[in-house]
Amino acid sequence: MSLMYKVCFRTIARGNYPEDMAMRVNVFYGGGLISTEEYNLLMDQLNQPQE
C-alpha cells in the first residue's frame, strides 16, 4: 500500500475530512500516486454512511 493511500485511509476513517475528499482521491489516482485497487477501496470507504 502506498503512503498516500495510508494517509487518505486514516483521514477518511477519522471522519474529519474535507468536502472535496472524493476529488482529491481522483487527483491522486490520476497522478499515479495510488493504484486502481487503492482508489476503489478509498471510494468505497467514502461512500459508506458515516456513523
N, C-alpha and C positions, 0 to 999 in steps of 0.2 A: 504494500500500500504506500502511496506517495505521501509526502509530508503535507501537501496541500489538501489531500483527501482527509487526513487526520485532523487538520485544523478545522476544516469545514464540518466534519462529523461532530467534533466536540462543540462547535459553535451552535449547530442545529440542536444537538442533544440538550444543551443547556436551556434552549428555548428563548434566548435573548439575542436573536439575530435580526439584522435589518430587513426591511420590507422587500428590498431588491435582492435577496439572497439567491433566488432562483436564477436571476440574470447573472449574478456573479459566478454561480456554478456553470452556467452556459459559457461564459467567457473563459473560465479555467479549462473547460473541456475543449473549446475551440482553439485555445492557445497551446494545447497539448500538455497541460500541467496535471491533468487527471485522465485516467483511462476510461474506456466506454463502460466497463464494469463498475468502476468507482462512480462515474456520472449517474448510472442507473440507480445505484444504492443511495446516493445523496438525494436524487429526485424523489425516490420512494419515501425516504425519510421526511422530506419537506412536505409531501402530500398526505402524510399521516396526520390525523387530527391531534392537536396539542391538548395535553391534559391540564 
